[in-house]
Each structure stands twice: as structure tokens, then as C-alpha cells.
Amino acid sequence: MAKRKVKKIKISKKWIPAPLPASFMLTAILGFIISALWVFPLSYNWGLTFLIFFSLMFITAVINMTRAPPLPKYKK
């Protein structure tokens, strides 16, 4: 019986971030503000956790904004 040839799939080693919607950055900003003004004074641990979480979301949105390829525009 003949052996099958295995096709090798080329995988790009360059990292390309996925495009995120603008609402992701808006959620990060609003979440940070609400956490800083409302949650942090009530509970130090939860407030700090949410501040770190929303800060990471904001950093991700900024990286995405500068490095991600633009989305194609669809015509109606």
C-alpha cells in the first residue's frame, strides 16, 4: 500500500492581533472609572482587582488600535 503524502500547513510566526470593536475600549474606560469611584471605596480587594482588570483591558485596546489591521468596509 502506498503512503499518503502529508501536506504541511504554513503557519505565520508573526503575531497579528485580532481587531476589537470600539465598545471594548469604552467598556474598559467606564469600568475603570466606576471601579475607582464606587467599588474601590467600598471594598479594597475587589476595587483593586477591577482596576487591574480594566487597566489590562485598556492596554489591550490601545495595542490593538495601533497594531491590528483595519477592518474592511462593507457597502450596503
C-alpha positions in Angstrom: 0.0 0.0 0.0 1.3 3.5 -0.9 2.0 6.0 1.8 -0.1 9.2 1.7 1.8 12.5 1.4 1.2 14.7 4.4 0.6 18.3 3.5 2.4 20.8 5.7 0.4 23.8 6.7 2.4 27.0 6.7 1.9 28.9 10.0 2.9 32.5 10.1 5.2 33.3 13.1 4.3 37.0 13.0 1.9 37.9 15.7 -1.2 39.8 14.4 -3.8 40.9 17.0 -7.4 40.4 16.2 -9.4 43.6 15.5 -11.6 44.6 18.5 -14.7 46.7 18.4 -14.6 50.3 19.9 -17.0 49.2 22.6 -14.2 47.2 24.1 -12.2 50.3 24.9 -15.4 52.1 26.1 -16.1 49.3 28.5 -12.5 49.4 29.8 -12.7 53.2 30.4 -16.1 53.1 32.0 -15.3 50.0 34.1 -12.1 51.7 35.4 -14.0 54.9 36.3 -16.8 53.0 38.1 -14.3 50.8 39.9 -12.2 53.7 41.1 -15.1 55.9 42.3 -17.6 53.3 43.5 -16.2 49.8 44.1 -12.7 50.8 45.5 -14.0 52.8 48.4 -16.4 50.0 49.4 -14.0 47.1 49.1 -10.3 47.5 48.7 -9.7 43.9 47.4 -12.5 44.0 44.8 -11.7 47.6 43.8 -8.1 46.8 43.2 -8.9 43.7 41.3 -11.4 45.5 39.0 -8.9 48.4 38.5 -6.2 46.0 37.4 -8.6 44.1 35.1 -10.0 47.2 33.4 -6.5 48.6 33.1 -5.4 45.5 31.3 -8.4 45.7 29.0 -7.5 49.3 28.2 -3.9 48.4 27.4 -5.1 45.6 25.2 -7.4 48.0 23.3 -4.5 50.5 22.8 -2.2 47.8 21.5 -5.0 46.6 19.2 -5.6 50.1 17.9 -2.0 50.6 16.9 -1.1 47.1 15.6 -4.3 45.4 14.2 -5.1 45.6 10.5 -8.1 47.7 9.7 -11.4 46.0 9.2 -12.8 46.0 5.7 -15.6 48.4 5.0 -18.8 46.8 3.8 -21.1 48.5 1.4 -24.8 48.4 2.0 
